[in-house]
Amino acid sequence: MFRIDTWANPEFLWLLLLLPLLIVWYWFRHKKSNAELRVSGLEAYGNVPVTMKVWLIHSLFALRLLALALLILAIARPQAVSSKQNIHIEGIDIVLTLDVSSSMLARDFKPDRLEAAKEVAKEFIAKRPNDRIGMVIFSGEAFTQVPLTTDHSMIVNLFREVKSGMIEDGTAIGDGLATAVSRLEESEAISKVIILLTDGVNNSGSVDPLSAAEIAKMFGIRVYTIGVGSRGYAPYPVQDQFGRTHMQQMEVQIDEDLLKQIAGETGGRYFRAENNEKLRKIYDEIDQLEKSKIDVQEFKKKHEKFLPFALIAVGFFILEMLLRYMYFRKLP
């Protein structure tokens, strides 16, 4: 009942400074109002008890003071504020398009390119609670691993099934991009994004990558392309005729010109990741570039709280009057 968030007329609160002055005035007035009687000695009055009524007479002033203080508070109009927020969120539809060709097993990333890409993608998904996210994988061909969904835990669980060799080997960048576009072409999100990650050169598939980029542009889809791999050579696991695995240095070949064209055609950006930390920073940058739209409308309503103060002030005033003219009544 007495919760106060603001005051409509706070300038009246300065009147409370009068209360200490009234107390001082009352003390001096009461001191001077005592009657004086000269007597030869006080022995005759030594056993006269001081009644409670003598002390209670001061309650009249206390009640008047309380009534005045509460009246000042009521005039200052205390108010409680209740607020309500309407939050409207428009998320972004994102399709992660991941190369799972055999070259993604290269060990220039820890533990390898594919596992590093999966781990960083999981971290990226965790930062996008308001977005629908899907996943397309490709190597020699492409297919949708996860359609657009807000069930991010399902996507993270299905990452465990993403392995190199699960589909025909090769690097069909155009097929991967076209499949991702097909997931987004009917989307009504405020922003539609494809993050395409590869470590190779387009060497298979039935769709030209630049043609797929033109289709993406037509549907208003931005494509961020990421080339994964160190410069020069990288250690790659190979098996000999006895099934034993050993590392062999293989040249890193990424068609950066193609990836830059795809990104430029669609209004996206191209990034080059040479290690785990660089890849993580790239996803962080994309996260900053693509933000969901959140509209917050706040409604505030003020409730007047002066009435309890005014009623209690009137109550104290009435009580003071009753005591003054009934219990502390002065005889003429």
Phi and psi in degrees as GROMACS dihedral restraints (atoms count N, CA, C in turn):
[ dihedral_restraints ]
;  ai    aj    ak    al  type     phi  dphi    fc
    3     4     5     6     1  -100.9    20    10
    4     5     6     7     1    18.0    20    10
    6     7     8     9     1   -69.8    20    10
    7     8     9    10     1   123.8    20    10
    9    10    11    12     1  -123.9    20    10
   10    11    12    13     1   124.1    20    10
   12    13    14    15     1  -103.2    20    10
   13    14    15    16     1   -28.5    20    10
   15    16    17    18     1  -158.7    20    10
   16    17    18    19     1   170.7    20    10
   18    19    20    21     1  -125.0    20    10
   19    20    21    22     1   133.3    20    10
   21    22    23    24     1   -74.6    20    10
   22    23    24    25     1   -36.5    20    10
   24    25    26    27     1  -126.8    20    10
   25    26    27    28     1    67.7    20    10
   27    28    29    30     1   -65.1    20    10
   28    29    30    31     1   -18.7    20    10
   30    31    32    33     1   -63.7    20    10
   31    32    33    34     1   -25.6    20    10
   33    34    35    36     1   -71.4    20    10
   34    35    36    37     1   -16.9    20    10
   36    37    38    39     1   -64.8    20    10
   37    38    39    40     1   -20.5    20    10
   39    40    41    42     1   -62.9    20    10
   40    41    42    43     1   -23.0    20    10
   42    43    44    45     1   -64.7    20    10
   43    44    45    46     1   -20.4    20    10
   45    46    47    48     1   -62.9    20    10
   46    47    48    49     1   -20.9    20    10
   48    49    50    51     1   -67.8    20    10
   49    50    51    52     1   -16.3    20    10
   51    52    53    54     1   -71.9    20    10
   52    53    54    55     1   -23.7    20    10
   54    55    56    57     1   -61.8    20    10
   55    56    57    58     1   -47.6    20    10
   57    58    59    60     1   -59.7    20    10
   58    59    60    61     1   -35.6    20    10
   60    61    62    63     1   -65.7    20    10
   61    62    63    64     1   -38.0    20    10
   63    64    65    66     1   -65.5    20    10
   64    65    66    67     1   -36.9    20    10
   66    67    68    69     1   -64.2    20    10
   67    68    69    70     1   -44.4    20    10
   69    70    71    72     1   -61.9    20    10
   70    71    72    73     1   -45.5    20    10
   72    73    74    75     1   -58.8    20    10
   73    74    75    76     1   -42.3    20    10
   75    76    77    78     1   -64.9    20    10
   76    77    78    79     1   -39.7    20    10
   78    79    80    81     1   -64.4    20    10
   79    80    81    82     1   -46.1    20    10
   81    82    83    84     1   -67.1    20    10
   82    83    84    85     1   -39.6    20    10
   84    85    86    87     1   -64.9    20    10
   85    86    87    88     1   -43.1    20    10
   87    88    89    90     1   -66.4    20    10
   88    89    90    91     1   -35.4    20    10
   90    91    92    93     1   -65.3    20    10
   91    92    93    94     1   -38.0    20    10
   93    94    95    96     1   -82.3    20    10
   94    95    96    97     1   -16.3    20    10
   96    97    98    99     1   -84.1    20    10
   97    98    99   100     1    -6.9    20    10
   99   100   101   102     1   -71.9    20    10
  100   101   102   103     1   131.9    20    10
  102   103   104   105     1   -73.0    20    10
  103   104   105   106     1   148.2    20    10
  105   106   107   108     1  -110.1    20    10
  106   107   108   109     1   136.1    20    10
  108   109   110   111     1  -137.0    20    10
  109   110   111   112     1   121.3    20    10
  111   112   113   114     1   -88.1    20    10
  112   113   114   115     1   125.0    20    10
  114   115   116   117     1  -132.4    20    10
  115   116   117   118     1   162.3    20    10
  117   118   119   120     1   -75.0    20    10
  118   119   120   121     1   -21.9    20    10
  120   121   122   123     1  -167.3    20    10
  121   122   123   124     1   164.3    20    10
  123   124   125   126     1  -104.1    20    10
  124   125   126   127     1     7.8    20    10
  126   127   128   129     1   -63.4    20    10
  127   128   129   130     1   -30.7    20    10
  129   130   131   132     1   -72.7    20    10
  130   131   132   133     1   -20.0    20    10
  132   133   134   135     1  -107.4    20    10
  133   134   135   136     1     7.3    20    10
  135   136   137   138     1   -63.6    20    10
  136   137   138   139     1   -32.8    20    10
  138   139   140   141     1   -97.6    20    10
  139   140   141   142     1     8.4    20    10
  141   142   143   144     1   -78.4    20    10
  142   143   144   145     1   117.9    20    10
  144   145   146   147     1   -73.3    20    10
  145   146   147   148     1   150.0    20    10
  147   148   149   150     1   -90.9    20    10
  148   149   150   151     1   115.2    20    10
  150   151   152   153     1   -77.6    20    10
  151   152   153   154     1   160.8    20    10
  153   154   155   156     1   -62.4    20    10
  154   155   156   157     1   -28.8    20    10
  156   157   158   159     1   -61.8    20    10
  157   158   159   160     1   -30.2    20    10
  159   160   161   162     1   -64.3    20    10
  160   161   162   163     1   -38.1    20    10
  162   163   164   165     1   -81.1    20    10
  163   164   165   166     1   -35.3    20    10
  165   166   167   168     1   -69.8    20    10
  166   167   168   169     1   -16.4    20    10
  168   169   170   171     1   -58.9    20    10
  169   170   171   172     1   -27.2    20    10
  171   172   173   174     1   -73.9    20    10
  172   173   174   175     1   -16.4    20    10
  174   175   176   177     1   -65.9    20    10
  175   176   177   178     1   -23.9    20    10
  177   178   179   180     1   -62.4    20    10
  178   179   180   181     1   -45.5    20    10
  180   181   182   183     1   -66.5    20    10
  181   182   183   184     1   -39.2    20    10
  183   184   185   186     1   -62.3    20    10
  184   185   186   187     1   -42.6    20    10
  186   187   188   189     1   -65.5    20    10
  187   188   189   190     1   -40.8    20    10
  189   190   191   192     1   -64.0    20    10
  190   191   192   193     1   -38.9    20    10
  192   193   194   195     1   -66.5    20    10
  193   194   195   196     1   -43.5    20    10
  195   196   197   198     1   -62.8    20    10
  196   197   198   199     1   -42.3    20    10
  198   199   200   201     1   -61.3    20    10
  199   200   201   202     1   -41.7    20    10
  201   202   203   204     1   -64.8    20    10
  202   203   204   205     1   -43.2    20    10
  204   205   206   207     1   -62.0    20    10
  205   206   207   208     1   -45.0    20    10
  207   208   209   210     1   -67.1    20    10
  208   209   210   211     1   -34.0    20    10
  210   211   212   213     1   -65.8    20    10
  211   212   213   214     1   -39.7    20    10
  213   214   215   216     1   -63.1    20    10
  214   215   216   217     1   -42.4    20    10
  216   217   218   219     1   -62.8    20    10
  217   218   219   220     1   -38.9    20    10
  219   220   221   222     1   -66.0    20    10
  220   221   222   223     1   -40.5    20    10
  222   223   224   225     1   -65.0    20    10
  223   224   225   226     1   -32.8    20    10
  225   226   227   228     1   -71.2    20    10
  226   227   228   229     1    -9.7    20    10
  228   229   230   231     1    56.6    20    10
  229   230   231   232     1    75.9    20    10
  231   232   233   234     1   -66.2    20    10
  232   233   234   235     1   145.5    20    10
  234   235   236   237     1  -138.5    20    10
  235   236   237   238     1   144.9    20    10
  237   238   239   240     1  -106.1    20    10
  238   239   240   241     1   141.5    20    10
  240   241   242   243     1  -114.8    20    10
  241   242   243   244     1   124.1    20    10
  243   244   245   246     1  -108.7    20    10
  244   245   246   247     1   136.4    20    10
  246   247   248   249     1  -125.6    20    10
  247   248   249   250     1   154.9    20    10
  249   250   251   252     1  -141.0    20    10
  250   251   252   253     1   139.3    20    10
  252   253   254   255     1  -118.2    20    10
  253   254   255   256     1   133.1    20    10
  255   256   257   258     1  -105.8    20    10
  256   257   258   259     1   117.2    20    10
  258   259   260   261     1  -111.1    20    10
  259   260   261   262     1   121.9    20    10
  261   262   263   264     1  -115.4    20    10
  262   263   264   265     1   121.7    20    10
  264   265   266   267     1  -114.6    20    10
  265   266   267   268     1   126.0    20    10
  267   268   269   270     1  -112.2    20    10
  268   269   270   271     1   109.5    20    10
  270   271   272   273     1   -85.0    20    10
  271   272   273   274     1  -178.8    20    10
  273   274   275   276     1  -114.7    20    10
  274   275   276   277     1   141.4    20    10
  276   277   278   279     1   -94.2    20    10
  277   278   279   280     1   124.0    20    10
  279   280   281   282     1  -127.7    20    10
  280   281   282   283     1   133.0    20    10
  282   283   284   285     1  -116.5    20    10
  283   284   285   286     1   118.0    20    10
  285   286   287   288     1   -83.7    20    10
  286   287   288   289     1   123.1    20    10
  288   289   290   291     1  -116.1    20    10
  289   290   291   292     1   110.4    20    10
  291   292   293   294     1  -116.5    20    10
  292   293   294   295     1   127.9    20    10
  294   295   296   297     1   -75.6    20    10
  295   296   297   298     1   126.0    20    10
  297   298   299   300     1  -119.7    20    10
  298   299   300   301     1    24.7    20    10
  300   301   302   303     1   -66.3    20    10
  301   302   303   304     1   165.7    20    10
  303   304   305   306     1   -61.6    20    10
  304   305   306   307     1   -27.9    20    10
  306   307   308   309     1   -67.0    20    10
  307   308   309   310     1   -16.4    20    10
  309   310   311   312     1   -72.4    20    10
  310   311   312   313     1    -2.5    20    10
  312   313   314   315     1   -88.8    20    10
  313   314   315   316     1     0.1    20    10
  315   316   317   318     1   -58.3    20    10
  316   317   318   319     1   146.0    20    10
  318   319   320   321     1  -100.4    20    10
  319   320   321   322     1    21.9    20    10
  321   322   323   324     1   -73.9    20    10
  322   323   324   325     1   -11.1    20    10
  324   325   326   327     1  -111.9    20    10
  325   326   327   328     1   158.7    20    10
  327   328   329   330     1  -108.0    20    10
  328   329   330   331     1   127.0    20    10
  330   331   332   333     1   -77.1    20    10
  331   332   333   334     1   -27.0    20    10
  333   334   335   336     1  -156.3    20    10
  334   335   336   337     1   176.9    20    10
  336   337   338   339     1   -61.3    20    10
  337   338   339   340     1   -44.7    20    10
  339   340   341   342     1   -65.6    20    10
  340   341   342   343     1   -47.3    20    10
  342   343   344   345     1   -66.3    20    10
  343   344   345   346     1   -36.5    20    10
  345   346   347   348     1   -65.2    20    10
  346   347   348   349     1   -41.8    20    10
  348   349   350   351     1   -63.8    20    10
  349   350   351   352     1   -40.0    20    10
  351   352   353   354     1   -65.5    20    10
  352   353   354   355     1   -42.7    20    10
  354   355   356   357     1   -65.0    20    10
  355   356   357   358     1   -44.7    20    10
  357   358   359   360     1   -68.0    20    10
  358   359   360   361     1   -36.4    20    10
  360   361   362   363     1   -63.8    20    10
  361   362   363   364     1   -36.9    20    10
  363   364   365   366     1   -61.8    20    10
  364   365   366   367     1   -44.1    20    10
  366   367   368   369     1   -62.7    20    10
  367   368   369   370     1   -39.2    20    10
  369   370   371   372     1   -63.7    20    10
  370   371   372   373     1   -43.5    20    10
  372   373   374   375     1   -62.0    20    10
  373   374   375   376     1   -39.7    20    10
  375   376   377   378     1   -62.5    20    10
  376   377   378   379     1   -24.0    20    10
  378   379   380   381     1   -88.0    20    10
  379   380   381   382     1    -2.2    20    10
  381   382   383   384     1  -120.3    20    10
  382   383   384   385     1    62.6    20    10
  384   385   386   387     1   -66.6    20    10
  385   386   387   388     1   -21.4    20    10
  387   388   389   390     1   -96.2    20    10
  388   389   390   391     1    -0.4    20    10
  390   391   392   393     1  -104.8    20    10
  391   392   393   394     1   150.9    20    10
  393   394   395   396     1   -87.3    20    10
  394   395   396   397     1   132.9    20    10
  396   397   398   399     1  -129.9    20    10
  397   398   399   400     1   138.1    20    10
  399   400   401   402     1  -127.5    20    10
  400   401   402   403     1   172.6    20    10
  402   403   404   405     1  -141.0    20    10
  403   404   405   406     1   131.1    20    10
  405   406   407   408     1  -118.7    20    10
  406   407   408   409     1   136.7    20    10
  408   409   410   411     1  -117.6    20    10
  409   410   411   412     1   150.0    20    10
  411   412   413   414     1  -150.4    20    10
  412   413   414   415     1   153.3    20    10
  414   415   416   417     1  -146.5    20    10
  415   416   417   418     1   -98.3    20    10
  417   418   419   420     1   -77.6    20    10
  418   419   420   421     1   -18.8    20    10
  420   421   422   423     1  -143.1    20    10
  421   422   423   424     1  -178.1    20    10
  423   424   425   426     1  -140.6    20    10
  424   425   426   427     1   148.8    20    10
  426   427   428   429     1  -154.1    20    10
  427   428   429   430     1   163.4    20    10
  429   430   431   432     1   -83.8    20    10
  430   431   432   433     1   117.2    20    10
  432   433   434   435     1   -80.5    20    10
  433   434   435   436     1   -41.7    20    10
  435   436   437   438     1  -140.1    20    10
  436   437   438   439     1   122.7    20    10
  438   439   440   441     1   -70.4    20    10
  439   440   441   442     1   169.6    20    10
  441   442   443   444     1   -56.5    20    10
  442   443   444   445     1   129.5    20    10
  444   445   446   447     1  -155.8    20    10
  445   446   447   448     1   155.5    20    10
  447   448   449   450     1   -95.9    20    10
  448   449   450   451     1    -1.5    20    10
  450   451   452   453     1   -82.1    20    10
  451   452   453   454     1    79.9    20    10
  453   454   455   456     1   -67.5    20    10
  454   455   456   457     1   -28.8    20    10
  456   457   458   459     1   -63.7    20    10
  457   458   459   460     1   -33.7    20    10
  459   460   461   462     1   -65.7    20    10
  460   461   462   463     1   -41.2    20    10
  462   463   464   465     1   -61.9    20    10
  463   464   465   466     1   -45.5    20    10
  465   466   467   468     1   -61.4    20    10
  466   467   468   469     1   -40.0    20    10
  468   469   470   471     1   -66.4    20    10
  469   470   471   472     1   -39.1    20    10
  471   472   473   474     1   -72.8    20    10
  472   473   474   475     1   -15.3    20    10
  474   475   476   477     1   -60.4    20    10
  475   476   477   478     1   -28.2    20    10
  477   478   479   480     1   -63.9    20    10
  478   479   480   481     1   -27.9    20    10
  480   481   482   483     1   -84.9    20    10
  481   482   483   484     1   -10.1    20    10
  483   484   485   486     1   -80.1    20    10
  484   485   486   487     1   112.9    20    10
  486   487   488   489     1  -140.1    20    10
  487   488   489   490     1   153.5    20    10
  489   490   491   492     1   -69.1    20    10
  490   491   492   493     1   139.4    20    10
  492   493   494   495     1    94.5    20    10
  493   494   495   496     1    -3.5    20    10
  495   496   497   498     1   -73.4    20    10
  496   497   498   499     1   -19.3    20    10
  498   499   500   501     1  -135.9    20    10
  499   500   501   502     1   171.8    20    10
  501   502   503   504     1   -53.1    20    10
  502   503   504   505     1   137.4    20    10
  504   505   506   507     1   -74.1    20    10
  505   506   507   508     1   157.4    20    10
  507   508   509   510     1   139.9    20    10
  508   509   510   511     1  -173.0    20    10
  510   511   512   513     1  -138.0    20    10
  511   512   513   514     1    91.2    20    10
  513   514   515   516     1  -100.2    20    10
  514   515   516   517     1    77.2    20    10
  516   517   518   519     1   -62.0    20    10
  517   518   519   520     1   -41.5    20    10
  519   520   521   522     1   -62.5    20    10
  520   521   522   523     1   -42.3    20    10
  522   523   524   525     1   -65.2    20    10
  523   524   525   526     1   -41.2    20    10
  525   526   527   528     1   -63.2    20    10
  526   527   528   529     1   -43.1    20    10
  528   529   530   531     1   -67.7    20    10
  529   530   531   532     1   -42.4    20    10
  531   532   533   534     1   -64.2    20    10
  532   533   534   535     1   -38.2    20    10
  534   535   536   537     1   -65.2    20    10
  535   536   537   538     1   -40.6    20    10
  537   538   539   540     1   -65.0    20    10
  538   539   540   541     1   -39.5    20    10
  540   541   542   543     1   -61.6    20    10
  541   542   543   544     1   -40.3    20    10
  543   544   545   546     1   -63.7    20    10
  544   545   546   547     1   -25.7    20    10
  546   547   548   549     1   -73.8    20    10
  547   548   549   550     1   -23.4    20    10
  549   550   551   552     1  -110.0    20    10
  550   551   552   553     1   -10.0    20    10
  552   553   554   555     1   -62.7    20    10
  553   554   555   556     1   -27.3    20    10
  555   556   557   558     1  -101.9    20    10
  556   557   558   559     1     7.1    20    10
  558   559   560   561     1   -68.6    20    10
  559   560   561   562     1   143.1    20    10
  561   562   563   564     1  -111.4    20    10
  562   563   564   565     1    17.8    20    10
  564   565   566   567     1   -67.4    20    10
  565   566   567   568     1   156.9    20    10
  567   568   569   570     1   -66.4    20    10
  568   569   570   571     1   -23.3    20    10
  570   571   572   573     1  -146.5    20    10
  571   572   573   574     1   135.3    20    10
  573   574   575   576     1  -121.9    20    10
  574   575   576   577     1   126.4    20    10
  576   577   578   579     1  -133.8    20    10
  577   578   579   580     1   140.7    20    10
  579   580   581   582     1  -120.6    20    10
  580   581   582   583     1   131.1    20    10
  582   583   584   585     1  -110.7    20    10
  583   584   585   586     1   107.6    20    10
  585   586   587   588     1  -104.7    20    10
  586   587   588   589     1   120.6    20    10
  588   589   590   591     1  -117.9    20    10
  589   590   591   592     1   126.5    20    10
  591   592   593   594     1  -149.0    20    10
  592   593   594   595     1   162.0    20    10
  594   595   596   597     1  -125.5    20    10
  595   596   597   598     1    16.3    20    10
  597   598   599   600     1  -138.3    20    10
  598   599   600   601     1  -159.7    20    10
  600   601   602   603     1  -116.7    20    10
  601   602   603   604     1   136.9    20    10
  603   604   605   606     1   -60.5    20    10
  604   605   606   607     1   117.8    20    10
  606   607   608   609     1  -137.2    20    10
  607   608   609   610     1     9.5    20    10
  609   610   611   612     1  -159.2    20    10
  610   611   612   613     1  -179.5    20    10
  612   613   614   615     1    96.0    20    10
  613   614   615   616     1   167.9    20    10
  615   616   617   618     1  -106.8    20    10
  616   617   618   619     1    -6.3    20    10
  618   619   620   621     1  -113.3    20    10
  619   620   621   622     1   129.4    20    10
  621   622   623   624     1   -69.6    20    10
  622   623   624   625     1   130.3    20    10
  624   625   626   627     1   -56.6    20    10
  625   626   627   628     1   -40.1    20    10
  627   628   629   630     1   -71.1    20    10
  628   629   630   631     1   -31.8    20    10
  630   631   632   633     1   -65.9    20    10
  631   632   633   634     1   -40.6    20    10
  633   634   635   636     1   -63.8    20    10
  634   635   636   637     1   -36.2    20    10
  636   637   638   639     1   -65.8    20    10
  637   638   639   640     1   -38.9    20    10
  639   640   641   642     1   -63.4    20    10
  640   641   642   643     1   -38.9    20    10
  642   643   644   645     1   -65.7    20    10
  643   644   645   646     1   -41.3    20    10
  645   646   647   648     1   -59.7    20    10
  646   647   648   649     1   -43.7    20    10
  648   649   650   651     1   -61.8    20    10
  649   650   651   652     1   -39.5    20    10
  651   652   653   654     1   -61.4    20    10
  652   653   654   655     1   -34.7    20    10
  654   655   656   657     1   -91.8    20    10
  655   656   657   658     1     8.1    20    10
  657   658   659   660     1    70.1    20    10
  658   659   660   661     1    34.1    20    10
  660   661   662   663     1  -102.8    20    10
  661   662   663   664     1   126.8    20    10
  663   664   665   666     1   -88.2    20    10
  664   665   666   667     1   138.6    20    10
  666   667   668   669     1  -118.6    20    10
  667   668   669   670     1   120.0    20    10
  669   670   671   672     1   -99.1    20    10
  670   671   672   673     1   121.9    20    10
  672   673   674   675     1  -106.8    20    10
  673   674   675   676     1   141.4    20    10
  675   676   677   678     1  -128.4    20    10
  676   677   678   679     1   120.2    20    10
  678   679   680   681     1   -93.1    20    10
  679   680   681   682     1   123.6    20    10
  681   682   683   684     1  -109.5    20    10
  682   683   684   685     1   124.3    20    10
  684   685   686   687     1   149.9    20    10
  685   686   687   688     1   146.1    20    10
  687   688   689   690     1   -74.5    20    10
  688   689   690   691     1   169.7    20    10
  690   691   692   693     1   -82.2    20    10
  691   692   693   694     1   140.6    20    10
  693   694   695   696     1    87.7    20    10
  694   695   696   697     1  -110.6    20    10
  696   697   698   699     1  -120.2    20    10
  697   698   699   700     1   155.6    20    10
  699   700   701   702     1  -140.0    20    10
  700   701   702   703     1   146.7    20    10
  702   703   704   705     1   -71.0    20    10
  703   704   705   706     1   132.7    20    10
  705   706   707   708     1  -130.9    20    10
  706   707   708   709     1   131.9    20    10
  708   709   710   711     1   -75.6    20    10
  709   710   711   712     1   128.2    20    10
  711   712   713   714     1  -130.5    20    10
  712   713   714   715     1   155.2    20    10
  714   715   716   717     1  -108.5    20    10
  715   716   717   718     1   139.1    20    10
  717   718   719   720     1   -88.1    20    10
  718   719   720   721     1  -174.5    20    10
  720   721   722   723     1   -67.3    20    10
  721   722   723   724     1   -13.7    20    10
  723   724   725   726     1   -98.7    20    10
  724   725   726   727     1     5.8    20    10
  726   727   728   729     1    83.0    20    10
  727   728   729   730     1     7.3    20    10
  729   730   731   732     1   -85.6    20    10
  730   731   732   733     1   140.2    20    10
  732   733   734   735     1   -98.1    20    10
  733   734   735   736     1   131.1    20    10
  735   736   737   738     1  -140.5    20    10
  736   737   738   739     1   162.9    20    10
  738   739   740   741     1   -91.0    20    10
  739   740   741   742     1   138.0    20    10
  741   742   743   744     1  -131.7    20    10
  742   743   744   745     1   133.6    20    10
  744   745   746   747     1   -74.9    20    10
  745   746   747   748     1   123.8    20    10
  747   748   749   750     1  -126.2    20    10
  748   749   750   751     1   145.6    20    10
  750   751   752   753     1   -69.1    20    10
  751   752   753   754     1   137.1    20    10
  753   754   755   756     1   -85.8    20    10
  754   755   756   757     1   121.3    20    10
  756   757   758   759     1  -124.7    20    10
  757   758   759   760     1   109.1    20    10
  759   760   761   762     1  -124.7    20    10
  760   761   762   763     1   128.5    20    10
  762   763   764   765     1   -81.4    20    10
  763   764   765   766     1    80.0    20    10
  765   766   767   768     1   -66.7    20    10
  766   767   768   769     1   -35.0    20    10
  768   769   770   771     1   -60.9    20    10
  769   770   771   772     1   -42.9    20    10
  771   772   773   774     1   -64.2    20    10
  772   773   774   775     1   -44.7    20    10
  774   775   776   777     1   -65.5    20    10
  775   776   777   778     1   -35.4    20    10
  777   778   779   780     1   -67.4    20    10
  778   779   780   781     1   -39.1    20    10
  780   781   782   783     1   -65.2    20    10
  781   782   783   784     1   -42.3    20    10
  783   784   785   786     1   -61.0    20    10
  784   785   786   787     1   -46.7    20    10
  786   787   788   789     1   -64.9    20    10
  787   788   789   790     1   -44.9    20    10
  789   790   791   792     1   -64.8    20    10
  790   791   792   793     1   -37.6    20    10
  792   793   794   795     1   -63.7    20    10
  793   794   795   796     1   -32.6    20    10
  795   796   797   798     1  -103.5    20    10
  796   797   798   799     1     2.2    20    10
  798   799   800   801     1    83.5    20    10
  799   800   801   802     1    15.2    20    10
  801   802   803   804     1   -96.7    20    10
  802   803   804   805     1  -154.0    20    10
  804   805   806   807     1  -143.3    20    10
  805   806   807   808     1   153.8    20    10
  807   808   809   810     1  -104.1    20    10
  808   809   810   811     1   140.3    20    10
  810   811   812   813     1  -129.7    20    10
  811   812   813   814     1   150.3    20    10
  813   814   815   816     1  -119.4    20    10
  814   815   816   817     1   123.3    20    10
  816   817   818   819     1  -110.2    20    10
  817   818   819   820     1   122.4    20    10
  819   820   821   822     1  -107.9    20    10
  820   821   822   823     1    -6.6    20    10
  822   823   824   825     1  -160.6    20    10
  823   824   825   826     1   176.5    20    10
  825   826   827   828     1   -59.9    20    10
  826   827   828   829     1   -45.1    20    10
  828   829   830   831     1   -66.0    20    10
  829   830   831   832     1   -40.3    20    10
  831   832   833   834     1   -64.0    20    10
  832   833   834   835     1   -40.0    20    10
  834   835   836   837     1   -63.5    20    10
  835   836   837   838     1   -41.4    20    10
  837   838   839   840     1   -63.2    20    10
  838   839   840   841     1   -40.5    20    10
  840   841   842   843     1   -65.8    20    10
  841   842   843   844     1   -35.0    20    10
  843   844   845   846     1   -63.6    20    10
  844   845   846   847     1   -46.5    20    10
  846   847   848   849     1   -64.4    20    10
  847   848   849   850     1   -36.2    20    10
  849   850   851   852     1   -63.5    20    10
  850   851   852   853     1   -39.1    20    10
  852   853   854   855     1   -67.4    20    10
  853   854   855   856     1   -41.5    20    10
  855   856   857   858     1   -63.7    20    10
  856   857   858   859     1   -37.7    20    10
  858   859   860   861     1   -60.4    20    10
  859   860   861   862     1   -38.1    20    10
  861   862   863   864     1   -74.1    20    10
  862   863   864   865     1   -33.7    20    10
  864   865   866   867     1   -70.6    20    10
  865   866   867   868     1   -33.6    20    10
  867   868   869   870     1  -112.6    20    10
  868   869   870   871     1    98.7    20    10
  870   871   872   873     1  -111.8    20    10
  871   872   873   874     1   140.3    20    10
  873   874   875   876     1   -67.3    20    10
  874   875   876   877     1   153.3    20    10
  876   877   878   879     1   -92.6    20    10
  877   878   879   880     1   120.5    20    10
  879   880   881   882     1  -121.7    20    10
  880   881   882   883     1   115.6    20    10
  882   883   884   885     1  -102.5    20    10
  883   884   885   886     1   124.7    20    10
  885   886   887   888     1  -117.4    20    10
  886   887   888   889     1   119.5    20    10
  888   889   890   891     1  -111.3    20    10
  889   890   891   892     1   122.9    20    10
  891   892   893   894     1  -110.4    20    10
  892   893   894   895     1   129.0    20    10
  894   895   896   897     1  -113.3    20    10
  895   896   897   898     1   130.7    20    10
  897   898   899   900     1  -120.7    20    10
  898   899   900   901     1   138.0    20    10
  900   901   902   903     1  -129.7    20    10
  901   902   903   904     1   131.0    20    10
  903   904   905   906     1  -100.1    20    10
  904   905   906   907     1   135.9    20    10
  906   907   908   909     1  -115.4    20    10
  907   908   909   910     1   126.0    20    10
  909   910   911   912     1   -70.3    20    10
  910   911   912   913     1   136.3    20    10
  912   913   914   915     1  -123.5    20    10
  913   914   915   916     1    16.2    20    10
  915   916   917   918     1   -76.9    20    10
  916   917   918   919     1   -25.2    20    10
  918   919   920   921     1   -59.6    20    10
  919   920   921   922     1   -45.9    20    10
  921   922   923   924     1   -58.4    20    10
  922   923   924   925     1   -39.6    20    10
  924   925   926   927     1   -64.7    20    10
  925   926   927   928     1   -42.0    20    10
  927   928   929   930     1   -66.5    20    10
  928   929   930   931     1   -41.9    20    10
  930   931   932   933     1   -66.1    20    10
  931   932   933   934     1   -42.0    20    10
  933   934   935   936     1   -66.9    20    10
  934   935   936   937     1   -37.6    20    10
  936   937   938   939     1   -61.1    20    10
  937   938   939   940     1   -44.3    20    10
  939   940   941   942     1   -62.7    20    10
  940   941   942   943     1   -40.2    20    10
  942   943   944   945     1   -60.9    20    10
  943   944   945   946     1   -45.7    20    10
  945   946   947   948     1   -62.7    20    10
  946   947   948   949     1   -38.2    20    10
  948   949   950   951     1   -65.6    20    10
  949   950   951   952     1   -43.8    20    10
  951   952   953   954     1   -63.8    20    10
  952   953   954   955     1   -43.2    20    10
  954   955   956   957     1   -61.4    20    10
  955   956   957   958     1   -41.3    20    10
  957   958   959   960     1   -62.9    20    10
  958   959   960   961     1   -41.2    20    10
  960   961   962   963     1   -65.9    20    10
  961   962   963   964     1   -42.7    20    10
  963   964   965   966     1   -62.3    20    10
  964   965   966   967     1   -45.1    20    10
  966   967   968   969     1   -65.1    20    10
  967   968   969   970     1   -39.6    20    10
  969   970   971   972     1   -64.6    20    10
  970   971   972   973     1   -42.9    20    10
  972   973   974   975     1  -100.7    20    10
  973   974   975   976     1    -0.4    20    10
  975   976   977   978     1  -120.5    20    10
  976   977   978   979     1   -54.5    20    10
  978   979   980   981     1   -84.9    20    10
  979   980   981   982     1   -40.7    20    10
  981   982   983   984     1  -103.4    20    10
  982   983   984   985     1    32.0    20    10
  984   985   986   987     1   -64.3    20    10
  985   986   987   988     1   135.7    20    10
  987   988   989   990     1   -97.5    20    10
  988   989   990   991     1   133.9    20    10
  990   991   992   993     1   -83.3    20    10
  991   992   993   994     1   140.7    20    10
